[in-house]
Amino acid sequence: MTPFFAIFFTLFFLRSAESLGLGATEAVDHEAWNRLQILGRITDAQDGTLQRTFLSLGSRRAMTTVENWMIRAGLDTWVDEIGNVHGRIEGAGCVGHKVLLFGSHLDTVKDAGKYDGALGILVGLAAVKALVLESITGMEPVPCSLQLVAFSDEEGVRFSSTFLGSRALVGTLPDNVFKAQDNEGHTFLDALRQNGFKGTLESIQTANISDALASYVEVHIEQGPVLQQRKQHASPVVGISGQTRLLFTVHGTQGHAGTVPMTERKDALAASADIMHAIETYCRDRVLTTSRDNLLVCTVGAVSVWPGSSNVIPSSTNFTVDIRSKSDSDRNVVVEHVIEYAQHVCRTRGLTFSFDRTHDAPAVDCDDQIINNFAESILHVTKDLTGTQDSADVAISELWSDSGSFNMENTNSQHALTSGAGHDALAISQACPIGMLFVRCKDGISHSPQEHSTPEDVAFAGRVLLDFLQSNGGLFSVL
């Protein structure tokens, strides 16, 4: 979209909104939540459940919808060679400076909720639209070089590799992605070509804008119960836990379920069950003793058994082990322990064991200044809305700052919110400082149709992001 048409659409649509009485704060208060409901109905699933995978038909419809909304907000838009949708606006005299990037992902898991990922995109869009509207009415100038992005893939459902969109943006896509195949035998590059992209290694490199990034911020539902327990609308995030994913394979001897004596069996599934139970027990006990503050969690999430018949002793199993902690040293200790225990069990039972380390990501700290600025924006918004300092949002946020700067000594594990889930911010952290704002979701439920954030919480997050961009956009974009 050319700058001329961006200006035209800005004036036409936003002037119309102004004439209808839709001010900047009203756009933030209502538009994001309403559009979340619209986007939540765009799906690939025939049964009406929500599912959008990388470059699927549903994803392409969602991309077009979001790009049109960006155009109507007055942004200069484009889709890069990995399928990320971008919308950008420049402040006066800031062309060519580094950008403050913000957004989240457009894809979903299977049978998903409508807020994971999409919330960050649509809250970001509402906030930047409000900035544009305020600049037109002469209230506030647009901060320098703001760029909203809707990432094409974060969940990794189609090609079993996460953060495709954000990793392409910072040039860290692993080589094995290019040969990865989906369930229908299409490769990652095939999928790009089938959707009108060039689908070459060279074309994908053009999506890399790491040198242009000053910082990245992401608004996301918490996907946990802490904010609801604290009675908070939203909170800054101090960091993202490190993560290791392992694929364990156990080989035994296949046999007849009715004729092989119990003492003679080499049952791959029984050995795997022993290992799985030990992983849960060890991690739970470690949390109760040494790792509570590190937010250690261990999960066996997917299991396959061969041949999978009721009257056959299983000859082999594969199962995934997901280990996360905000302490990398703690995580590595646990990883080594569960591998050694699995080797011990299989050796004792006369079975063979192997494993692949399929994913490793170190823990990432959010930028201190971004944390503090989000906390200050929460204070501003809460006081503006309530006219009082008597609220959980104010009480908690004031713990984040000491003489105007972030100070971890003023917080503890009760107040410091760390993300146990990986996010696009984790990938972007390879290129620039990052920050996150978590938004309350009902009962902490996510990756489920029951996932829900209230209109009030979505509006609160929009106002916080708007205040953050107004106060800090120029600061980060001129670095």
C-alpha positions as CSV (number, residue, x, y, z in Angstrom):
1,M,0.0,0.0,0.0
2,T,1.5,3.4,-1.0
3,P,1.8,6.2,1.5
4,F,-0.7,8.3,-0.5
5,F,-3.4,5.7,-0.1
6,A,-2.5,5.1,3.5
7,I,-3.1,8.8,4.2
8,F,-6.4,8.6,2.1
9,F,-7.7,5.7,4.1
10,T,-6.6,7.2,7.4
11,L,-8.5,10.5,6.7
12,F,-11.6,8.8,5.2
13,F,-12.1,6.1,7.8
14,L,-10.9,7.8,10.9
15,R,-12.6,11.1,10.1
16,S,-15.8,9.0,9.7
17,A,-15.2,7.4,13.1
18,E,-14.6,10.8,14.6
19,S,-17.9,12.1,13.1
20,L,-19.7,9.2,14.7
21,G,-18.3,10.0,18.1
22,L,-15.8,7.1,18.1
23,G,-12.9,8.7,19.9
24,A,-9.4,7.2,20.5
25,T,-10.2,5.6,23.8
26,E,-13.6,4.3,22.6
27,A,-11.7,2.5,19.7
28,V,-9.4,0.9,22.2
29,D,-12.2,0.0,24.6
30,H,-14.4,-1.8,22.1
31,E,-12.8,-2.5,18.8
32,A,-10.2,-5.1,19.8
33,W,-12.7,-7.3,21.7
34,N,-15.3,-7.1,18.9
35,R,-12.7,-8.1,16.3
36,L,-11.5,-11.0,18.4
37,Q,-15.0,-12.5,18.0
38,I,-14.8,-12.0,14.3
39,L,-11.4,-13.5,13.9
40,G,-12.4,-16.4,16.2
41,R,-14.9,-17.5,13.6
42,I,-12.3,-17.8,10.8
43,T,-11.2,-21.5,10.9
44,D,-10.1,-24.5,8.9
45,A,-12.1,-27.0,10.9
46,Q,-15.3,-28.3,9.4
47,D,-16.9,-28.9,12.8
48,G,-16.7,-25.2,13.7
49,T,-13.9,-25.5,16.2
50,L,-11.1,-23.0,15.8
51,Q,-8.0,-24.1,14.0
52,R,-5.6,-22.1,11.8
53,T,-2.3,-23.6,10.8
54,F,0.6,-22.1,8.8
55,L,-0.7,-20.8,5.4
56,S,-3.9,-22.8,5.6
57,L,-7.0,-21.5,3.9
58,G,-8.3,-20.2,7.3
59,S,-4.9,-18.5,8.0
60,R,-5.0,-16.8,4.6
61,R,-8.5,-15.5,5.2
62,A,-7.4,-14.3,8.6
63,M,-4.3,-12.6,7.1
64,T,-6.4,-10.8,4.6
65,T,-8.9,-9.7,7.2
66,V,-6.1,-8.3,9.5
67,E,-4.4,-6.6,6.6
68,N,-7.6,-4.8,5.7
69,W,-8.1,-3.7,9.3
70,M,-4.6,-2.3,9.2
71,I,-5.3,-0.4,6.0
72,R,-8.4,1.1,7.5
73,A,-6.4,2.2,10.5
74,G,-4.1,4.1,8.2
75,L,-1.1,1.8,8.3
76,D,1.3,1.2,5.4
77,T,0.9,-2.6,5.0
78,W,2.7,-5.5,3.4
79,V,3.0,-9.3,3.7
80,D,6.6,-10.6,3.8
81,E,8.0,-13.8,2.2
82,I,7.2,-15.9,5.3
83,G,3.5,-14.8,5.5
84,N,3.9,-12.3,8.3
85,V,1.4,-9.3,7.9
86,H,3.0,-5.9,8.7
87,G,1.5,-2.5,9.3
88,R,3.7,0.5,9.9
89,I,3.3,4.2,10.6
90,E,6.0,6.8,10.8
91,G,6.2,9.8,13.1
92,A,7.2,13.2,11.9
93,G,10.9,13.3,11.0
94,C,11.5,9.7,12.0
95,V,11.7,7.9,8.7
96,G,14.7,5.5,8.6
97,H,15.0,5.2,12.3
98,K,14.8,1.8,14.1
99,V,11.3,0.6,14.8
100,L,9.4,-0.4,17.9
101,L,7.9,-3.7,16.9
102,F,4.8,-5.1,18.6
103,G,2.3,-7.8,17.8
104,S,1.8,-11.6,18.2
105,H,0.8,-14.6,16.1
106,L,-2.2,-15.4,13.9
107,D,-2.1,-19.2,13.9
108,T,-3.7,-21.4,16.5
109,V,-3.5,-24.9,17.9
110,K,-6.2,-27.4,17.1
111,D,-9.5,-26.8,18.9
112,A,-8.1,-23.5,20.1
113,G,-9.4,-20.5,22.0
114,K,-9.8,-17.2,20.2
115,Y,-7.5,-15.0,22.4
116,D,-4.1,-16.7,22.2
117,G,-2.0,-14.7,19.8
118,A,-4.9,-12.8,18.2
119,L,-5.3,-10.6,21.4
120,G,-1.8,-9.1,20.9
121,I,-2.4,-8.3,17.3
122,L,-5.9,-6.7,17.8
123,V,-5.0,-4.8,21.0
124,G,-2.0,-3.5,19.1
125,L,-4.1,-2.5,16.1
126,A,-6.6,-0.7,18.3
127,A,-3.8,1.1,20.2
128,V,-2.1,2.3,17.0
129,K,-5.4,3.3,15.4
130,A,-6.0,5.4,18.5
131,L,-2.6,7.0,18.1
132,V,-3.4,7.9,14.5
133,L,-6.8,9.3,15.4
134,E,-5.2,11.4,18.2
135,S,-2.6,12.7,15.7
136,I,-5.3,13.7,13.2
137,T,-7.3,15.6,15.9
138,G,-4.2,17.3,17.1
139,M,-4.2,15.7,20.5
140,E,-1.0,13.7,20.4
141,P,1.7,13.2,17.7
142,V,2.4,9.6,16.5
143,P,5.6,8.3,18.2
144,C,8.4,7.4,15.8
145,S,8.4,4.3,13.6
146,L,5.8,1.9,15.0
147,Q,5.4,-1.4,13.3
148,L,2.6,-4.0,14.1
149,V,3.1,-7.6,13.0
150,A,0.8,-10.6,12.8
151,F,3.2,-13.6,12.7
152,S,2.2,-16.4,10.4
153,D,3.3,-19.2,12.7
154,E,4.1,-19.5,16.3
155,E,2.5,-22.7,17.4
156,G,4.3,-25.0,15.0
157,V,1.4,-27.3,14.4
158,R,1.8,-27.9,10.7
159,F,5.6,-28.5,10.4
160,S,6.3,-29.4,14.1
161,S,8.6,-26.4,14.4
162,T,7.7,-23.3,16.4
163,F,8.2,-19.6,15.8
164,L,8.5,-19.8,12.0
165,G,7.3,-16.3,11.5
166,S,9.3,-14.6,14.2
167,R,12.4,-16.6,13.7
168,A,12.4,-15.7,10.0
169,L,12.1,-12.0,11.1
170,V,15.4,-12.2,12.9
171,G,17.2,-14.7,10.6
172,T,17.3,-17.7,13.0
173,L,15.2,-20.4,11.2
174,P,16.9,-23.7,11.6
175,D,18.1,-25.6,8.5
176,N,15.9,-28.6,9.2
177,V,12.7,-26.5,8.7
178,F,13.3,-26.2,5.0
179,K,13.0,-30.0,4.5
180,A,10.2,-30.5,7.1
181,Q,7.0,-32.0,5.8
182,D,3.4,-31.7,6.9
183,N,0.9,-34.7,7.2
184,E,0.2,-34.5,3.5
185,G,3.8,-34.7,2.4
186,H,4.1,-31.0,1.5
187,T,7.4,-29.4,2.5
188,F,7.7,-26.0,4.2
189,L,9.0,-24.5,1.0
190,D,6.2,-26.2,-1.0
191,A,3.6,-24.5,1.3
192,L,5.1,-21.1,0.6
193,R,5.1,-21.6,-3.2
194,Q,1.5,-23.0,-3.2
195,N,0.4,-19.7,-1.5
196,G,2.0,-17.3,-4.0
197,F,5.3,-16.8,-2.2
198,K,8.7,-17.4,-3.9
199,G,9.6,-20.2,-1.4
200,T,13.4,-20.0,-1.8
201,L,16.1,-19.7,0.9
202,E,16.9,-16.3,-0.7
203,S,13.4,-15.0,-0.6
204,I,12.9,-16.0,3.1
205,Q,16.0,-14.1,4.0
206,T,14.3,-10.9,2.8
207,A,11.9,-11.2,5.8
208,N,14.9,-10.7,8.2
209,I,14.6,-7.2,9.6
210,S,16.7,-7.8,12.7
211,D,19.0,-4.8,12.0
212,A,16.0,-2.4,12.0
213,L,14.6,-3.5,15.4
214,A,15.0,-1.3,18.4
215,S,12.7,-3.3,20.7
216,Y,9.8,-5.7,20.6
217,V,6.8,-5.8,23.0
218,E,4.0,-8.4,23.0
219,V,0.6,-8.3,24.7
220,H,-0.6,-11.9,25.4
221,I,-3.1,-13.7,27.6
222,E,-1.4,-15.1,30.6
223,Q,-2.5,-18.7,30.0
224,G,-2.3,-19.2,33.7
225,P,-4.3,-18.4,36.9
226,V,-2.0,-15.9,38.7
227,L,-3.6,-12.6,37.6
228,Q,-7.1,-13.9,38.4
229,Q,-5.9,-14.9,41.8
230,R,-4.4,-11.5,42.3
231,K,-7.5,-9.7,40.9
232,Q,-5.3,-7.9,38.4
233,H,-6.3,-7.0,34.8
234,A,-2.7,-7.2,33.5
235,S,1.0,-7.3,34.6
236,P,4.4,-6.9,33.1
237,V,6.4,-10.0,32.6
238,V,10.0,-10.3,33.9
239,G,11.1,-13.2,31.7
240,I,10.4,-16.3,29.7
241,S,11.3,-19.7,31.0
242,G,13.9,-21.8,29.2
243,Q,12.7,-24.9,27.5
244,T,14.0,-28.3,26.5
245,R,12.0,-30.8,24.4
246,L,13.2,-34.4,24.2
247,L,11.9,-37.3,22.2
248,F,12.5,-40.6,24.0
249,T,12.4,-44.0,22.1
250,V,12.3,-47.3,23.9
251,H,12.7,-50.6,22.1
252,G,11.7,-54.0,23.5
253,T,10.5,-57.3,22.1
254,Q,7.1,-57.8,20.6
255,G,5.2,-60.8,21.7
256,H,1.8,-62.5,22.3
257,A,-0.1,-61.0,25.3
258,G,-1.3,-64.4,26.3
259,T,1.7,-66.7,26.0
260,V,4.8,-64.8,27.1
261,P,5.4,-65.1,30.9
262,M,5.6,-61.9,32.9
263,T,9.1,-62.7,34.0
264,E,10.3,-63.1,30.4
265,R,8.8,-59.9,28.9
266,K,10.7,-56.9,27.4
267,D,7.7,-54.6,27.4
268,A,8.6,-51.2,25.9
269,L,5.4,-49.6,27.2
270,A,5.8,-50.8,30.8
271,A,9.3,-49.4,30.8
272,S,8.1,-46.1,29.4
273,A,5.4,-45.9,32.0
274,D,8.0,-46.4,34.7
275,I,10.1,-43.5,33.2
276,M,7.0,-41.2,32.8
277,H,6.0,-41.7,36.5
278,A,9.6,-41.1,37.6
279,I,9.7,-37.8,35.6
280,E,6.6,-36.5,37.3
281,T,7.7,-37.6,40.8
282,Y,11.2,-36.2,40.5
283,C,10.0,-32.9,39.1
284,R,7.2,-32.5,41.6
285,D,9.6,-33.3,44.5
286,R,12.2,-30.9,43.2
287,V,9.6,-28.1,43.0
288,L,8.7,-28.7,46.6
289,T,12.3,-28.6,47.7
290,T,14.7,-26.5,45.5
291,S,12.9,-25.3,42.4
292,R,9.7,-23.6,43.4
293,D,10.9,-20.1,42.6
294,N,12.3,-21.4,39.2
295,L,8.8,-22.4,38.1
296,L,10.0,-25.9,37.0
297,V,7.5,-27.9,35.1
298,C,7.9,-31.3,33.3
299,T,5.4,-32.8,30.9
300,V,5.0,-35.9,28.9
301,G,2.7,-34.7,26.2
302,A,2.6,-37.2,23.3
303,V,3.0,-40.9,23.3
304,S,3.0,-43.5,20.4
305,V,3.0,-47.2,20.9
306,W,3.9,-49.9,18.4
307,P,2.0,-52.0,17.3
308,G,-0.8,-50.6,19.5
309,S,-2.9,-53.8,19.7
310,S,-4.7,-55.0,22.8
311,N,-3.3,-58.6,22.5
312,V,0.3,-57.7,21.6
313,I,3.2,-56.8,24.0
314,P,4.5,-53.4,22.7
315,S,7.8,-53.6,21.0
316,S,8.5,-49.8,20.9
317,T,7.4,-46.5,22.1
318,N,8.1,-42.8,21.4
319,F,7.2,-40.1,23.8
320,T,7.9,-36.4,24.3
321,V,9.3,-34.8,27.4
322,D,9.0,-31.1,27.9
323,I,11.0,-29.5,30.6
324,R,10.9,-25.7,31.5
325,S,12.4,-23.5,34.1
326,K,13.4,-19.9,34.4
327,S,16.7,-21.2,35.6
328,D,18.8,-22.7,32.8
329,S,21.1,-24.5,35.3
330,D,18.0,-26.0,37.0
331,R,16.5,-27.1,33.7
332,N,19.8,-28.7,32.6
333,V,20.1,-30.7,35.9
334,V,16.6,-32.1,35.4
335,V,17.2,-32.9,31.7
336,E,20.4,-34.9,32.6
337,H,18.6,-36.7,35.5
338,V,15.6,-37.9,33.4
339,I,17.9,-39.1,30.6
340,E,20.1,-41.0,33.0
341,Y,17.0,-42.5,34.7
342,A,15.5,-43.6,31.4
343,Q,18.8,-45.2,30.5
344,H,18.9,-47.0,33.9
345,V,15.4,-48.4,33.5
346,C,16.0,-49.7,30.0
347,R,19.3,-51.2,30.9
348,T,17.8,-53.0,34.0
349,R,14.9,-54.4,31.9
350,G,17.1,-55.4,29.0
351,L,15.7,-52.9,26.6
352,T,17.4,-50.3,24.3
353,F,16.9,-46.5,24.8
354,S,17.7,-43.5,22.6
355,F,16.7,-39.9,22.6
356,D,16.7,-36.8,20.4
357,R,17.0,-33.3,21.8
358,T,14.5,-31.6,19.5
359,H,14.4,-28.1,21.0
360,D,16.5,-26.0,23.3
361,A,15.8,-22.4,24.2
362,P,17.5,-20.6,27.0
363,A,15.6,-18.5,29.5
364,V,15.2,-14.9,28.5
365,D,14.9,-11.8,30.7
366,C,12.6,-9.0,29.6
367,D,14.2,-5.6,29.4
368,D,14.2,-3.7,32.7
369,Q,13.2,-0.4,31.2
370,I,10.3,-2.0,29.3
371,I,9.1,-3.8,32.4
372,N,9.2,-0.5,34.4
373,N,7.4,1.4,31.6
374,F,4.6,-1.1,31.4
375,A,4.2,-0.9,35.2
376,E,4.0,2.9,34.9
377,S,1.4,2.6,32.2
378,I,-0.7,0.3,34.3
379,L,-0.5,2.9,37.1
380,H,-1.6,5.7,34.7
381,V,-4.5,3.7,33.3
382,T,-5.8,2.4,36.6
383,K,-5.8,5.9,38.2
384,D,-7.4,7.4,35.1
385,L,-10.2,4.8,35.2
386,T,-10.8,4.6,38.9
387,G,-9.6,8.0,40.1
388,T,-8.0,6.1,43.0
389,Q,-4.9,4.3,43.9
390,D,-6.8,1.6,45.8
391,S,-6.7,-1.4,43.5
392,A,-4.7,-4.6,42.9
393,D,-3.2,-3.3,39.7
394,V,-1.8,-0.2,41.4
395,A,-0.7,-2.0,44.5
396,I,1.3,-4.6,42.6
397,S,2.6,-2.2,39.9
398,E,4.1,0.1,42.5
399,L,6.3,-2.7,43.7
400,W,8.1,-2.7,40.3
401,S,9.8,0.6,40.6
402,D,12.3,2.3,42.8
403,S,13.0,6.0,42.0
404,G,11.5,5.4,38.5
405,S,13.6,2.4,37.5
406,F,13.0,-1.3,37.7
407,N,14.5,-3.0,40.7
408,M,14.1,-6.8,41.1
409,E,15.0,-6.4,44.8
410,N,11.6,-4.8,45.3
411,T,9.8,-7.9,44.0
412,N,9.7,-11.6,44.8
413,S,8.3,-14.7,43.3
414,Q,4.9,-13.7,44.5
415,H,4.9,-10.6,42.4
416,A,7.3,-11.3,39.5
417,L,5.4,-12.9,36.7
418,T,7.5,-15.2,34.5
419,S,6.1,-16.8,31.4
420,G,6.3,-20.6,31.4
421,A,5.1,-20.7,27.8
422,G,7.3,-19.8,24.8
423,H,6.2,-16.7,22.8
424,D,7.4,-14.9,19.7
425,A,9.2,-12.6,22.1
426,L,11.5,-15.5,22.9
427,A,12.6,-15.7,19.2
428,I,12.8,-11.9,18.8
429,S,15.0,-11.6,21.9
430,Q,17.9,-12.8,19.6
431,A,17.8,-9.4,17.9
432,C,16.7,-6.7,20.4
433,P,15.4,-6.0,23.9
434,I,11.9,-7.5,24.5
435,G,9.0,-7.0,26.9
436,M,5.6,-8.6,27.5
437,L,2.3,-7.6,29.0
438,F,0.2,-10.5,30.3
439,V,-3.6,-10.1,30.4
440,R,-5.9,-12.0,32.7
441,C,-7.8,-15.0,31.3
442,K,-10.6,-16.8,33.0
443,D,-9.4,-19.6,35.3
444,G,-6.0,-19.6,33.5
445,I,-7.5,-21.8,30.7
446,S,-5.8,-21.6,27.3
447,H,-5.4,-23.8,24.2
448,S,-9.1,-24.6,24.7
449,P,-12.4,-23.3,23.4
450,Q,-13.0,-22.3,27.1
451,E,-10.2,-19.7,26.8
452,H,-11.7,-16.3,27.6
453,S,-10.7,-12.7,28.5
454,T,-13.4,-10.2,29.4
455,P,-14.1,-7.1,27.3
456,E,-13.0,-5.1,30.4
457,D,-9.6,-6.9,30.5
458,V,-9.1,-6.5,26.8
459,A,-9.9,-2.8,26.9
460,F,-7.6,-2.3,29.9
461,A,-4.7,-4.0,28.0
462,G,-5.4,-1.7,25.0
463,R,-5.3,1.4,27.2
464,V,-2.0,0.2,28.8
465,L,-0.4,-0.4,25.4
466,L,-1.7,2.9,24.1
467,D,-0.2,4.7,27.1
468,F,3.1,2.8,26.7
469,L,3.3,3.7,23.0
470,Q,2.5,7.4,23.7
471,S,5.1,7.6,26.4
472,N,7.9,5.4,25.0
473,G,7.5,4.9,21.3
474,G,9.9,7.7,20.4
475,L,12.4,6.7,23.0
476,F,12.9,3.2,21.6
477,S,12.6,4.0,17.9
478,V,15.5,6.5,17.8
479,L,18.0,4.1,19.3
